[in-house]
Amino acid sequence: MAPGADPTAALMRLATDLRGSALHLDMVSLGRGQGPKAEELIGKAQILKGRWVFLQNCHLAASWMPRLQQLVDSFQRGTMQLDSQFRLLLSSKPDASFPVPVLHAACKVAIETPRGVKSLLRKAFAPDGTGLVSSRGFDSQTPDTRRLVFALCLFNSVLLERSRFGSLGFNVPYEFNDSDLEVSLVHLTGKSTVDWPAVSHLVGDIAYGGRVTDERDRRCLAAVLGAFLRPEALQPGWQFATGLTSLPDEAEFNWTQAYINQLPEAEPPDVFGMDSNSERAAMEARGRRLLDVVAAAQPRIATTTAAGSATSVDSIGGADALAIEVIEHLTQLLPKSVERESLEPEDLRKRLGPRQSLAKAMALEAQRSGSGTVASGKLGSALHQLLRQEIDRYDNLLRQVRRDLKQLRLALHGDTLMTDSLESALSAFLRNRVPPAWLRYESCKSLSAWAADLRTRVRFLAGWAERLVRDFQQRSGLLKEPDMFPHGPEPFAHWLPAFFFPQGFLTAVLQAQARRLRVPVDLLEFRHRVLPSSPPIGTGSVEEFAFQSGSPPPTDGVFVFGLVLDSAAWTESAGGLTESPPGSRFCELPAMHMLPCQTGTPDPADSTDSTAVGSASFSYDCPVYRTARRAGALSSTGHSTNFVCSVRLPATQPQSVWRLRGAALLCAPDID
């Protein structure tokens, strides 16, 4: 079975057509502890004549598959007396645990979900009676109910087809199937009036929404539902999208089939609420998957010699020589630790001498304050504690990288064993992928881009730590230099993508403001304002923008930068989000002021401010994700671990438009 395919309904219809009912069909969904029950049903089928046994989801019972193979072998050897009308039916996704001999012995049927809105509608209104909408049932309904049934089938088709857009369609891929549509049809038909709140709850929250785990996907599902199941859908000729209208009063089953057959094979992206950039992104994703399959099929050509026989790169050929070059490049590119990556000019470093580490400076600051606790000194704010933790995380990662590079170099020269982890790293190098052991933070980048990004992250944190330590040395009299930081050592703006855990950075900002205002941190929330005329970071380095000397950081809150809009654009003249121009899926967002305010207080952006961007007529709660993949593990908050926060941005169109489009802010726009 393909994802989302479910043969149960079709099998029950087949049983009913052949026998007049499905009472002879026994079904069990395999999983933990269901193997003995399945075996019991098979045994009973030998006593009760004419039974069919359907074992669903064999891929979920890998441990029971050997026993299934034994049962099938006994059928073939004739050691078990079989009823001539007995049938054993199995369903499974492609899975390595499924016994190959069982496949050879069985009649195989591949079930895949049709692709395209037209094909999905034709499946629902199948002419041979195998569809979920029957001719007799459809024609017996009122015109309004027929229009409602068609709108529901259209909604189901669009929902299934959104999966082709990847993370733009839904953050998490969901396996909606025919049972969702079947249950919804039962709820909607046979009623004289339409209770729209009940329809929204039964269809959006229960039938389909019961499968949705991501909160942002729930909002997207509600937007898709609102686009098709709405009061206007009961009006004859109502246009859902380009080329798709509601049914006229005279539309019966045959008329509806003819209408579906004349629809175009390739529907325009506005049927899904998308734009041309989304369609292009879907095609590019399919191309990348194809190239990945081709690359994975290529054999690795290696000529690594026996231990001790190779002493130079010249004596290693093929793919291993390429891996050696990658190792040398990464060794030169990446520093040994964060605080060894100094941003000070060489002449200044010689004049000032070696500096202390941030951890040591924080400890000395605590001692000088008299309390002995780090939090009591000027270097003890929540942001500084966070910076120290981030430095520790990156130092651990850099040590891991250097250790693996050293071991892999030795293994390629034959001086040590090639372990499974080193083999995995070598395979990743040859495909320009990041080794799994190095993925300590979310990233979709290639190996080369990941290494360059890691160095940029390290340089940003090193520059911040360097300024804090030099400021401490000046205040404590260890340096006689004039004031190096007239606006203080804090960065003008923080590069949000630099952090291992961006959510922790935002929490630290709230904690710092809570201490300043002497209020509980739970009473604070962020308000957001995009800075006008902020130059794009692409015109300069991250360090130049973050540590620009002529601009002081904000008194309250922080400026953040480095976020990229996906499937939307920021236009300063419009004062908010606008449509992405064709061919430009991503758009860099100018720096943004994240201001902690007490809950319930007026938004400062609503007041007159000569520096504020003009307001648009709508707003959008734009989600911020760490990567373009968007999916992640489900956290205790109900959000994905890839989710950072929501940012309210002014927009030129309603929320539903941007939700359907999958508009979001990304810390790293690179896609895998």
For each residue, the residues with C-beta under 8 A, 3 or more apart:
1: 5 6 7 91 92 93 111 112
2: 5 93 110 111 112 113
3: 93 113 173 175
4: 113 160 163 175 176 177
5: 1 2 111 112 113 177
6: 1 9 177 178 179
7: 1 10 11 91 109 111
8: 11 12 27 54 56 179
9: 6 12 13 132 178 179 182
10: 7 13 14 130
11: 7 8 14 15 25 54 89
12: 8 9 15 16 22 25
13: 9 10 16 17 129 130
14: 10 11 17 18
15: 11 12 18 19 21 22 24 25 52
16: 12 13 19 20 21 22
17: 13 14
18: 14 15
19: 15 16 22 24
20: 16
21: 15 16 24
22: 12 15 16 19 25
23:
24: 15 19 21 50 51 52
25: 11 12 15 22 52 54
26: 41 44 45 51 52 53 54
27: 8 53 54 56
28: 34 37 38 41 53 54 55 56
29: 34 56 57 60
30: 34 35 38 55 56 57 58 60 61 64
31: 34 57 60 61
32:
33: 36 37
34: 28 29 30 31 37 38 61 64
35: 30 38 39 61 63 64 67
36: 33 39 40
37: 28 33 34 40 41
38: 28 30 34 35 41 42 53 55 64
39: 35 36 42 43 67 71
40: 36 37 43 44
41: 26 28 37 38 44 45 51 53
42: 38 39 45 46 53 71 88
43: 39 40 46 47
44: 26 40 41 47 48 51
45: 26 41 42 48 51 52 53 83 86
46: 42 43 80 81 82 83 86
47: 43 44
48: 44 45 51
49: 83 85
50: 24 83 85 86
51: 24 26 41 44 45 48 83 85 86
52: 15 24 25 26 45 86 87 88 89
53: 26 27 28 38 41 42 45 86 87 88 89
54: 8 11 25 26 27 28 89 90 91
55: 28 30 38 58 68 88 89 90 91
56: 8 27 28 29 30 91
57: 29 30 31 60 61 91 92 93
58: 30 55 61 65 68 90 91 92 95 98
59: 62 92 93 94 95 97 98
60: 29 30 31 57
61: 30 31 34 35 57 58 64 65
62: 59 65 95 97
63: 35 66
64: 30 34 35 38 61 67 68
65: 58 61 62 68 69 97 98 99
66: 63 69 70 99
67: 35 39 64 70 71
68: 55 58 64 65 71 72 90 99 102
69: 65 66 72 73 99 101 102
70: 66 67 73 74
71: 39 42 67 68 74 75 80
72: 68 69 75 76 88 99 101 102 105
73: 69 70 76 77 101
74: 70 71 77 79 80
75: 71 72 78 80 82 88 105
76: 72 73 105
77: 73 74
78: 75
79: 74
80: 46 71 74 75
81: 46
82: 46 75 86
83: 45 46 49 50 51 86
84:
85: 49 50 51
86: 45 46 50 51 52 53 82 83
87: 52 53
88: 42 52 53 55 72 75
89: 11 52 53 54 55
90: 54 55 58 68 102 106
91: 1 7 54 55 56 57 58
92: 1 57 58 59 95 98
93: 1 2 3 57 59
94: 59 98
95: 58 59 62 92 98
96:
97: 59 62 65
98: 58 59 65 92 94 95 102 103
99: 65 66 68 69 72 102 103
100: 103 104
101: 69 72 73 104 105
102: 68 69 72 90 98 99 105 106
103: 98 99 100 106 108
104: 100 101
105: 72 75 76 101 102
106: 90 102 103
107:
108: 103
109: 7
110: 2
111: 1 2 5 7
112: 1 2 5
113: 2 3 4 5 120 160
114: 119 120 122 123
115: 119 161 164
116: 119 120 161 265 266 267
117: 120 121 154 157 158 161 263 267 271
118: 121 122 260 263 264 265 267
119: 114 115 116 122 123
120: 113 114 116 117 123 124 153 156 157 160 161
121: 117 118 124 125 153 154 157 260 263
122: 114 118 119 125 126 257 260 261
123: 114 119 120 126 131
124: 120 121 131 132 133 153 156 157 181
125: 121 122 131 133 138 153 253 256 257 260
126: 122 123 129 130 131
127: 257
128:
129: 13 126 134 135
130: 10 13 126
131: 123 124 125 126 134
132: 9 124 153 178 181 182 185
133: 124 125 137 138 149 153 185 253
134: 129 131 137 138 253
135: 129 138 139 253 254
136: 139 140
137: 133 134 140 141 189
138: 125 133 134 135 141 146 149 252 253 256
139: 135 136 252 253
140: 136 137
141: 137 138 145 146 149 189
142: 145 146
143: 146 147 236 247 248 249 251
144: 147 148 194 234
145: 141 142 148 149 188 189 190 191
146: 138 141 142 143 149 150 247 251 252 256
147: 143 144 150 151 233 234 236 246 247 251
148: 144 145 151 152 188 189 194 229 233 234
149: 133 138 141 145 146 152 153 185 188 189
150: 146 147 153 154 246 247 251 256
151: 147 148 154 155 228 229 233 240 246
152: 148 149 155 156 181 184 185 188 203 228 229
153: 120 121 124 125 132 133 149 150 156 157 181
154: 117 121 150 151 157 158 228 240 244
155: 151 152 158 159 203 224 225 227 228 229
156: 120 124 152 153 159 160 176 180 181 184
157: 117 120 121 124 153 154 160 161
158: 117 154 155 161 162 224 228 271 272
159: 155 156 162 176 208 221 224
160: 4 113 120 156 157 163 176
161: 115 116 117 120 157 158 164 267 272
162: 158 159 165 169 170 224 272
163: 4 160 166 169 170 173 174
164: 115 161 169 282
165: 162 168 169 272 274 278 281 282 662
166: 163 169 281 282 285
167: 170 171 628 629 630 631 662
168: 165 274 278 281 282 566 567 661 662
169: 162 163 164 165 166 272 662
170: 162 163 167 173 174 212 214 217 220
171: 167 214 216 217 630 631 640 642
172: 212 213 214 217 631 640
173: 3 163 170 631
174: 163 170 211 212 217
175: 3 4 211
176: 4 156 159 160 180 208 211
177: 4 5 6 180
178: 6 9 132 181 182
179: 6 8 9 182 183
180: 156 176 177 183 184 207 208 211
181: 124 132 152 153 156 178 184 185
182: 9 132 178 179 185 186
183: 179 180 186 187 207
184: 152 156 180 181 187 188 202 203 207 208
185: 132 133 149 152 181 182 188 189
186: 182 183 189
187: 183 184 199 202 203 207
188: 145 148 149 152 184 185 191 194 199 203
189: 137 141 145 148 149 185 186
190: 145
191: 145 188 194 195
192:
193:
194: 144 148 188 191 199 231 234
195: 191 198 199
196: 199 200 229 230 231
197: 200 201
198: 195 201 202
199: 187 188 194 195 196 202 203 229
200: 196 197 203 204 205 222 225 226 229
201: 197 198 204 205 206
202: 184 187 198 199 205 206 207
203: 152 155 184 187 188 199 200 206 207 208 225 229
204: 200 201 207 208 209 221 222 225
205: 200 201 202 209 210
206: 201 202 203 209 210
207: 180 183 184 187 202 203 204 210
208: 159 176 180 184 203 204 211 212 221 225
209: 204 205 206 212 218 221
210: 205 206 207
211: 174 175 176 180 208
212: 170 172 174 208 209 217 218 221
213: 172 217 634
214: 170 171 172 217 218 631 634 639 640
215: 218 219 638 639
216: 171 219 220 623 639 640 643
217: 170 171 172 174 212 213 214 220 221
218: 209 212 214 215 221 222
219: 215 216 222 223 659
220: 170 216 217 223 224 659 660 662
221: 159 204 208 209 212 217 218 224 225
222: 200 204 218 219 225 226
223: 219 220 226 227 273 655 656 659 660
224: 155 158 159 162 220 221 227 228 273 660
225: 155 200 203 204 208 221 222 228 229
226: 200 222 223 229 230 656
227: 155 223 224 230 240 273 656 660
228: 151 152 154 155 158 224 225 233 240
229: 148 151 152 155 196 199 200 203 225 226 233
230: 196 226 227 233
231: 194 196 234
232: 235 238
233: 147 148 151 228 229 230 238 240 246
234: 144 147 148 194 231 238 246
235: 232 238 246
236: 143 147 246 247 248 249
237: 245 246 248
238: 232 233 234 235 245 246
239: 244 245
240: 151 154 227 228 233 244 245 246 271
241: 244 267 268 270 271
242: 268 270 271
243: 263 264 267 268
244: 154 239 240 241 263 267 271
245: 237 238 239 240
246: 147 150 151 233 234 235 236 237 238 240
247: 143 146 147 150 236 251 255 256 259
248: 143 236 237 251
249: 143 236
250: 255
251: 143 146 147 150 247 248 255 256 259
252: 138 139 146 255 256
253: 125 133 134 135 138 139 256 257
254: 135 257 258
255: 247 250 251 252 258 259
256: 125 138 146 150 247 251 252 253 259 260
257: 122 125 127 253 254 260 261
258: 254 255 261 262
259: 247 251 255 256 262 263
260: 118 121 122 125 256 257 263
261: 122 257 258
262: 258 259
263: 117 118 121 243 244 259 260 267
264: 118 243 267
265: 116 118
266: 116
267: 116 117 118 161 241 243 244 263 264 271 272
268: 241 242 243 271
269: 272 274 275 276 278 279
270: 241 242 273 274 275
271: 117 158 240 241 242 244 267 268
272: 158 161 162 165 169 267 269 278 660
273: 223 224 227 270 657 660 661
274: 165 168 269 270 278 279 660 661 662
275: 269 270 278 279 567 579 580 582 661
276: 269 279 280 582
277: 280 281 567 580 582 583 584 585
278: 165 168 269 272 274 275 281 282 567 585 661 662
279: 269 274 275 276 282 283
280: 276 277 283 284 583 585
281: 165 166 168 277 278 284 285 585
282: 164 165 166 168 278 279 285 286
283: 279 280 286 287
284: 280 281 287 288
285: 166 281 282 288 289 671
286: 282 283 289 290
287: 283 284 290 291
288: 284 285 291 292 671 672
289: 285 286 292 293
290: 286 287 293 294
291: 287 288 294 295
292: 288 289 295 296
293: 289 290 296 297
294: 290 291 297 298
295: 291 292 298 431
296: 292 293 431
297: 293 294
298: 294 295
299:
300: 319 427 430
301: 318 319
302: 318 319 320
303: 316 317 318 320
304: 310 316 320 412 414
305: 309 310 315 316 414
306: 309 414
307: 414 415 416
308: 414 415
309: 305 306 315 414
310: 304 305 315 316 412 413 414
311: 315 413
312: 315 316
313: 316 321 324 325
314:
315: 305 309 310 311 312
316: 303 304 305 310 312 313 320 321 324 412 413
317: 303 320 321
318: 301 302 303 321 322
319: 300 301 302 322 323 430
320: 302 303 304 316 317 323 324 412 426
321: 313 316 317 318 324 325
322: 318 319 325 326 429 430
323: 319 320 326 327 408 412 426 429 430
324: 313 316 320 321 327 328 409 412
325: 313 321 322 328 329
326: 322 323 329 330 429 447
327: 323 324 330 331 405 408 409 412 429
328: 324 325 331 332
329: 325 326 332 333 451
330: 326 327 333 334 401 405 451
331: 327 328 334 402 405
332: 328 329
333: 329 330 451 452 455
334: 330 331 398 401 402 451 454 455 458
335: 338 340 341 398 455 458 462
336: 340 398 402
337: 340 341 395 398 399
338: 335 341 391 394 395 398 458 461 462 465
339: 357 358 391 462 465 466
340: 335 336 337 462
341: 335 337 338 455 458 459 462
342: 349 462 466
343: 459 462 463 466 543 547
344: 348 349 352 466
345: 348 349
346: 349 350
347: 350 351
348: 344 345 351 352
349: 342 344 345 346 352 353
350: 346 347 353
351: 347 348 481
352: 344 348 349 355 470 479 481
353: 349 350
354:
355: 352 466 469 470 473
356: 360 361 364 469 472 473
357: 339 360 361 465 469
358: 339 361 362 379 384 387 388 391 465 468 469
359: 362 363 388 391
360: 356 357 363 364
361: 356 357 358 364 365 379 468 469 472 473
362: 358 359 365 366 374 377 379 380 384 388
363: 359 360 366 367 374
364: 356 360 361 367 368 472 476
365: 361 362 368 369 374 377 378 379 380 472
366: 362 363 369 371 372 373 374 375 376 377 380
367: 363 364 370 372
368: 364 365 377 476
369: 365 366 372 373 376 377
370: 367 376
371: 366 376
372: 366 367 369 376
373: 366 369 376 380
374: 362 363 365 366 377 379 380 385
375: 366 380 381 385
376: 366 369 370 371 372 373 380
377: 362 365 366 368 369 374 380
378: 365 381 472 475
379: 358 361 362 365 374 384 468 472
380: 362 365 366 373 374 375 376 377 384 385
381: 375 378 384 385 508 512 515
382: 385 386 507 508 509 511 512 515
383: 386 387 490 505 508 509 512
384: 358 362 379 380 381 387 388 468
385: 374 375 380 381 382 388 389 508
386: 382 383 389 390 499 504 505 508
387: 358 383 384 390 391 461 464 465 468
388: 358 359 362 384 385 391 392
389: 385 386 392 393 504
390: 386 387 393 394 461 498 499 500 501
391: 338 339 358 359 387 388 394 395 461 465
392: 388 389 395 396
393: 389 390 396 397 440 500
394: 338 390 391 397 398 454 457 458 461 500
395: 337 338 391 392 398 399
396: 392 393 399 400 440
397: 393 394 400 401 438 440 454
398: 334 335 336 337 338 394 395 401 402 458
399: 337 395 396 402 403
400: 396 397 403 404 437 438 440
401: 330 334 397 398 404 405 438
402: 331 334 336 398 399 405 406
403: 399 400 406 407
404: 400 401 407 408 421 422 425 435 437 438
405: 327 330 331 401 402 408 409
406: 402 403 409 410
407: 403 404 410 411 416 419 422
408: 323 327 404 405 411 412 422 425 426
409: 324 327 405 406 412 413
410: 406 407 413 415 416
411: 407 408 414 415 416 417 418 419 422
412: 304 310 316 320 323 324 327 408 409 426
413: 310 311 316 409 410
414: 304 305 306 307 308 309 310 411
415: 307 308 410 411
416: 307 407 410 411
417: 411
418: 411 422 423 426
419: 407 411 422 423
420: 423 424
421: 404 424 425 437
422: 404 407 408 411 418 419 425 426
423: 418 419 420 426 427
424: 420 421 427 428 435 436 437
425: 404 408 421 422 428 429 435 437
426: 320 323 408 412 418 422 423 429 430
427: 300 423 424 430 431
428: 424 425 431 433 434 435 436 447
429: 322 323 326 327 425 426 432 433 435 447
430: 300 319 322 323 426 427
431: 295 296 427 428
432: 429 446 447 448
433: 428 429 446 447
434: 428 438 439 443 445 446 447 450
435: 404 424 425 428 429 438 439
436: 424 428 439
437: 400 404 421 424 425
438: 397 400 401 404 434 435 450
439: 434 435 436 442 443
440: 393 396 397 400 500
441: 500 501 626
442: 439 626 627 629 632 641 642 668
443: 434 439 450 453 627 668 670
444: 627 628 629 668 670 671 672
445: 434 449 450 453 668 670
446: 432 433 434 449 450 670
447: 326 428 429 432 433 434 450 451
448: 432 451 452
449: 445 446 452 453 670
450: 434 438 443 445 446 447 453 454
451: 329 330 333 334 447 448 454 455
452: 333 448 449 455 456
453: 443 445 449 450 456 457 668
454: 334 394 397 450 451 457 458
455: 333 334 335 341 451 452 458 459
456: 452 453 459 460 498 542
457: 394 453 454 460 461 495 497 498
458: 334 335 338 341 394 398 454 455 461 462
459: 341 343 455 456 462 463 542 543
460: 456 457 463 464 495 498 542 543 546
461: 338 387 390 391 394 457 458 464 465 498
462: 335 338 339 340 341 342 343 458 459 465 466
463: 343 459 460 466 467 491 543 546 547
464: 387 460 461 467 468 490 491 546 547
465: 338 339 357 358 387 391 461 462 468 469
466: 339 342 343 344 355 462 463 469 470
467: 463 464 470 471 484 485 489 490 491 547
468: 358 361 379 384 387 464 465 471 472 489
469: 355 356 357 358 361 465 466 472 473
470: 352 355 466 467 473 474 479 484 485 489
471: 467 468 474 475 484 485 488 489
472: 356 361 364 365 378 379 468 469 475 476
473: 355 356 361 469 470 476 478 479
474: 470 471 477 478 479 481 483 484
475: 378 471 472
476: 364 368 472 473
477: 474 480
478: 473 474
479: 352 470 473 474
480: 477
481: 351 352 474 484
482:
483: 474 486
484: 467 470 471 474 481
485: 467 470 471 488 489
486: 483 549
487: 492 549 551 552 553
488: 471 485 552 553
489: 467 468 470 471 485
490: 383 464 467 553
491: 463 464 467 494 546 547 553
492: 487 545 546 547 548 551 552 553 559
493: 545 546 553 558 559 560 561 591
494: 491 498 505 546 558 559 560 561
495: 457 460 498 542 545 546 560 561 562
496: 499 502 505 560 561 562 563 644 667
497: 457 502 562 563 626 667 668
498: 390 456 457 460 461 494 495 542 562
499: 386 390 496 502 504 505
500: 390 393 394 440 441 504
501: 390 441 504 505
502: 496 497 499 505 506 624 626 644 645 667
503: 506 507 644 645
504: 386 389 499 500 501 507 508
505: 383 386 494 496 499 501 502 508 509
506: 502 503 509 510 526 594 644 645
507: 382 503 504 510 511 521
508: 381 382 383 385 386 504 505 511 512
509: 382 383 505 506 512 513 557 558 594 596
510: 506 507 513 514 521 524 526 596
511: 382 507 508 514 515 521
512: 381 382 383 508 509 515 516
513: 509 510 516 517 524 556 557 596
514: 510 511 517 518 519 520 521 523 524 596
515: 381 382 511 512 518
516: 512 513 556
517: 513 514 524 598
518: 514 515
519: 514 523 524 598
520: 514 523
521: 507 510 511 514 524
522:
523: 514 519 520 598 599
524: 510 513 514 517 519 521 596 597 598 599
525: 596 597 598 599
526: 506 510 557 594 595 596 597 645 647
527: 594 595 596 597 603 604 605 648
528: 592 593 594 595 605 647 648 649
529: 592 593 595 604 605 612 613
530: 534 570 589 590 591 592 593 613 649
531: 534 559 590 591 592 593 611 613
532: 572 590 611 612 613
533: 572 590
534: 530 531 561 590 591
535: 539 540 545
536: 539 588 590
537: 540 542 545 561 562 588
538: 588
539: 535 536
540: 535 537 544 545
541: 544 545
542: 456 459 460 495 498 537 545 546 562
543: 343 459 460 463 546 547
544: 540 541 547 548
545: 492 493 495 535 537 540 541 542 548 561 591
546: 460 463 464 491 492 493 494 495 542 543 561
547: 343 463 464 467 491 492 543 544
548: 492 544 545 551
549: 486 487
550:
551: 487 492 548
552: 487 488 492
553: 487 488 490 491 492 493 558 559
554: 557 558 559 593 595
555:
556: 513 516 595 596
557: 509 513 526 554 593 594 595 596
558: 493 494 509 553 554 593 594
559: 492 493 494 531 553 554 591 592 593 594
560: 493 494 495 496 563 591 592 594
561: 493 494 495 496 534 537 545 546 590 591 592
562: 495 496 497 498 537 542 667
563: 496 497 560 588 589 592 624 665 666 667
564: 586 587 588 589 665 666 667 669
565: 568 569 570 577 580 586 587 588 589 622 663 664 665 666
566: 168 585 586 628 662 663 664 665 666 669
567: 168 275 277 278 580 585 658 661 662 663 664
568: 565 577 578 579 580 587 622 658 661 663
569: 565 577 578 579 580 581 584 587
570: 530 565 576 577 578 587 589 590 649
571: 574 575 576 577 578
572: 532 533 575 590 613 614
573:
574: 571 578 614 616 652
575: 571 572 613 614 615 616 650
576: 570 571 613 615 616 618 619 649 650 651 652
577: 565 568 569 570 571 616 620 622 649 650 651 652 653 658 663
578: 568 569 570 571 574 652
579: 275 568 569
580: 275 277 565 567 568 569 584 585 587
581: 569 584
582: 275 276 277
583: 277 280
584: 277 569 580 581 587
585: 277 278 280 281 566 567 580
586: 564 565 566 666 669
587: 564 565 568 569 570 580 584
588: 536 537 538 563 564 565
589: 530 563 564 565 570 592 665
590: 530 531 532 533 534 536 561 570 572
591: 493 530 531 534 545 559 560 561
592: 528 529 530 531 559 560 561 563 589 647
593: 528 529 530 531 554 557 558 559
594: 506 509 526 527 528 557 558 559 560
595: 526 527 528 529 554 556 557 604
596: 509 510 513 514 524 525 526 527 556 557
597: 524 525 526 527 601 603 604
598: 517 519 523 524 525 601
599: 523 524 525
600:
601: 597 598
602: 606 607
603: 527 597 606
604: 527 529 595 597 607 609
605: 527 528 529 609 612 615
606: 602 603
607: 602 604
608:
609: 604 605 612
610:
611: 531 532
612: 529 532 605 609
613: 529 530 531 532 572 575 576 650
614: 572 574 575
615: 575 576 605 650
616: 574 575 576 577 619 650 651 652
617: 652
618: 576 650 651 652 653 654 655
619: 576 616 648 649 650 651 655
620: 577 648 649 650 651 655 658 663
621: 646 647 648 655
622: 565 568 577 646 647 648 649 658 663 664 665
623: 216 643 644 645 646 647 664 665
624: 502 563 643 644 645 646 647 664 665 666 667
625: 628 629 630 640 642 643 644 664 665 666 667
626: 441 442 497 502 632 642 644 666 667 668
627: 442 443 444 630 642 666 667 668 670
628: 167 444 566 625 666 668 669 670 671
629: 167 442 444 625 632 642 671 672
630: 167 171 625 627 640 642 643 664
631: 167 171 172 173 214 640 642
632: 442 626 629 635 640 641 642 643
633: 640 641
634: 213 214 638 639 640 641
635: 632 638 639 640 641
636:
637:
638: 215 634 635
639: 214 215 216 634 635 643
640: 171 172 214 216 625 630 631 632 633 634 635 643
641: 442 632 633 634 635
642: 171 442 625 626 627 629 630 631 632
643: 216 623 624 625 630 632 639 640
644: 496 502 503 506 623 624 625 626 667
645: 502 503 506 526 623 624
646: 621 622 623 624
647: 526 528 592 621 622 623 624 665
648: 527 528 619 620 621 622
649: 528 530 570 576 577 619 620 622
650: 575 576 577 613 615 616 618 619 620
651: 576 577 616 618 619 620 654 655 658
652: 574 576 577 578 616 617 618
653: 577 618 657 658
654: 618 651 657 658
655: 223 618 619 620 621 651 658 659
656: 223 226 227 659 660
657: 273 653 654 660 661
658: 567 568 577 620 622 651 653 654 655 661 663
659: 219 220 223 655 656 662 663
660: 220 223 224 227 272 273 274 656 657
661: 168 273 274 275 278 567 568 657 658
662: 165 167 168 169 220 274 278 566 567 659
663: 565 566 567 568 577 620 622 658 659
664: 565 566 567 622 623 624 625 630
665: 563 564 565 566 589 622 623 624 625 647
666: 563 564 565 566 586 624 625 626 627 628 669
667: 496 497 502 562 563 564 624 625 626 627 644
668: 442 443 444 445 453 497 626 627 628
669: 564 566 586 628 666
670: 443 444 445 446 449 627 628
671: 285 288 444 628 629
672: 288 444 629
